[in-house]
Amino acid sequence: MNISQEGNGLRILGIDPGYAIVGYGVVEAKGGLYLPVEYGAVTTKAGEDFGLRLKEIYEGMVELLETHKPQAAAVEKLYFTNNKTTGIGVAEARGVILLALSQAGVPLFEYTPMQVKQAVTGYGKALKPQVQEMTRRLLKLKSVPKPDDTADALALAICHGQAAGSALRRSMLERAREPGKVI
């Protein structure tokens, strides 16, 4: 969903990686306020050749990067829980996402789910519905974005906006603008 035109704040692309659904959210952060620019999901079909699914994700990311020209990307750090087979597929999808970001020269910032929860709600152990509702409120949206991956991506963008507001993060962002840097 495309919400607004380009502003003059820090343009952040939040990405919730996956191979069936890659949630994304582009946000302008300025003066502690967040304006949604565009959000949605890149989706692939179950049962489709996995290499083709990765290609679709990569092409979707390239298109987003060319359209919105973000100054930073916030991506969820990958962690494995019970299903390592699914985790490997997500890691491969995340790899093509990171490739697209690197090729576009967009600085990458990674955050854990706990860091996102802390930044968005003020409580690192907040429940998913609490994070989604706070994301909706911070972006002044009428409803929580669907699918959940989209709301998660917007929360990642907000998380980076909170972190980028610190002097330390601003200096890291400046250093990260050098090609090939990961922070």
C-alpha positions in Angstrom: 0.0 0.0 0.0 1.5 3.4 -1.0 0.6 6.0 1.6 2.6 9.2 1.0 5.1 11.0 -1.1 8.8 11.4 -0.3 9.6 13.6 2.7 12.9 14.9 4.0 13.5 12.6 7.0 15.6 9.5 7.3 14.0 6.9 4.8 14.1 3.5 6.4 13.2 0.2 4.8 12.1 -2.4 7.3 12.2 -6.1 6.1 10.8 -9.2 7.8 12.5 -12.0 5.8 10.8 -15.2 4.8 10.5 -17.3 1.6 6.7 -17.4 1.4 6.1 -13.9 2.6 8.7 -11.1 2.9 7.1 -8.2 4.8 8.4 -4.7 4.0 7.7 -1.2 5.2 9.2 2.1 4.1 9.0 4.8 6.7 10.2 8.4 6.9 11.6 9.2 10.4 12.0 12.8 11.4 12.1 14.4 14.8 10.7 11.3 16.6 7.8 11.1 14.2 7.2 8.3 11.7 5.4 8.6 8.4 4.5 5.5 6.4 5.5 5.7 2.8 4.7 2.2 1.5 4.2 -1.2 3.0 3.2 -4.6 1.9 4.7 -8.0 1.1 6.6 -9.9 -1.6 4.9 -13.3 -1.8 5.9 -16.5 -3.5 3.8 -19.6 -4.2 4.2 -22.8 -2.2 5.3 -25.7 -4.3 7.1 -23.4 -6.8 10.7 -24.2 -7.5 12.7 -22.7 -4.6 15.3 -21.1 -6.8 12.4 -19.3 -8.6 11.0 -18.2 -5.3 14.4 -16.7 -4.4 14.6 -14.9 -7.7 11.1 -13.4 -7.2 12.1 -12.2 -3.7 15.3 -10.7 -5.1 13.5 -8.9 -7.9 10.9 -7.6 -5.5 13.6 -6.2 -3.3 15.4 -4.6 -6.2 12.2 -2.9 -7.3 11.5 -1.6 -3.8 15.1 -0.3 -3.5 14.9 1.5 -6.9 11.5 3.0 -6.2 12.1 4.3 -2.6 15.9 4.7 -2.3 16.1 4.1 1.4 19.0 5.5 3.4 19.0 2.5 5.7 17.5 -1.0 6.0 16.5 -2.7 9.2 16.3 -6.5 9.0 15.4 -8.9 11.6 18.3 -11.0 12.9 17.7 -14.6 12.1 17.4 -17.1 14.9 16.5 -20.7 14.9 13.8 -22.2 17.1 12.4 -25.7 16.6 12.1 -26.0 12.8 15.6 -25.8 11.4 14.5 -26.9 7.9 12.3 -23.8 7.6 15.1 -21.7 9.1 17.4 -22.7 6.4 14.9 -21.6 3.7 14.5 -18.3 5.5 18.2 -17.9 5.7 18.5 -18.4 2.0 15.8 -15.9 1.3 17.5 -13.5 3.7 20.7 -13.9 1.7 19.1 -12.7 -1.5 17.6 -9.8 0.4 21.0 -8.8 1.8 22.5 -9.2 -1.7 20.0 -6.7 -3.1 20.7 -4.3 -0.2 24.4 -4.5 -0.7 24.2 -4.0 -4.5 22.1 -0.9 -3.9 24.6 0.4 -1.4 22.0 0.6 1.4 23.5 0.3 4.9 22.2 -2.7 6.8 21.2 -2.7 10.5 20.1 -5.9 12.2 17.8 -6.1 15.2 16.5 -9.0 17.4 12.8 -9.4 18.1 13.5 -8.2 21.7 15.2 -5.0 20.4 12.2 -4.3 18.2 9.7 -4.9 21.0 11.7 -2.6 23.3 11.9 0.2 20.7 8.3 0.1 19.7 6.5 -0.6 23.0 9.1 0.2 25.7 9.0 -3.5 26.9 11.3 -6.1 25.4 8.9 -9.0 26.2 5.8 -7.4 24.7 3.4 -9.7 22.9 3.1 -9.6 19.1 -0.4 -7.9 19.2 0.9 -5.2 21.5 3.8 -4.5 19.1 1.4 -4.4 16.1 -1.0 -2.0 17.9 1.8 0.3 18.9 3.1 0.2 15.3 -0.3 1.2 14.1 -0.6 4.0 16.5 2.9 5.4 15.8 2.2 5.4 12.1 -1.4 6.7 12.6 -2.8 3.9 10.5 -6.5 3.0 10.7 -5.8 -0.7 11.2 -2.9 -3.1 11.8 -1.3 -3.9 8.5 -1.7 -7.4 7.2 -0.2 -9.8 6.8 1.6 -9.9 10.1 5.0 -9.9 8.3 4.1 -6.4 7.0 3.4 -5.0 10.5 6.6 -6.6 11.7 8.6 -4.9 8.9 7.1 -1.5 9.8 8.1 -2.2 13.5 11.6 -2.9 12.4 11.8 0.4 10.5 10.5 2.2 13.6 13.1 0.4 15.7 15.8 1.7 13.5 14.4 5.2 13.6 14.5 5.0 17.4 18.1 3.7 17.3 19.2 6.1 14.5 18.1 9.1 16.7 21.0 8.4 19.1 24.4 10.1 18.4 26.1 6.8 18.3 23.8 5.4 15.6 24.0 8.6 13.6 27.8 8.2 13.5 27.5 4.5 12.6 25.1 5.4 9.8 27.5 7.9 8.4 30.3 5.2 8.5 28.0 2.6 7.0 27.3 4.6 3.9 30.7 3.4 2.6 29.9 0.5 0.2 30.2 -3.0 1.6 29.8 -2.0 5.3 27.5 -3.9 7.6 26.6 -2.5 11.0 
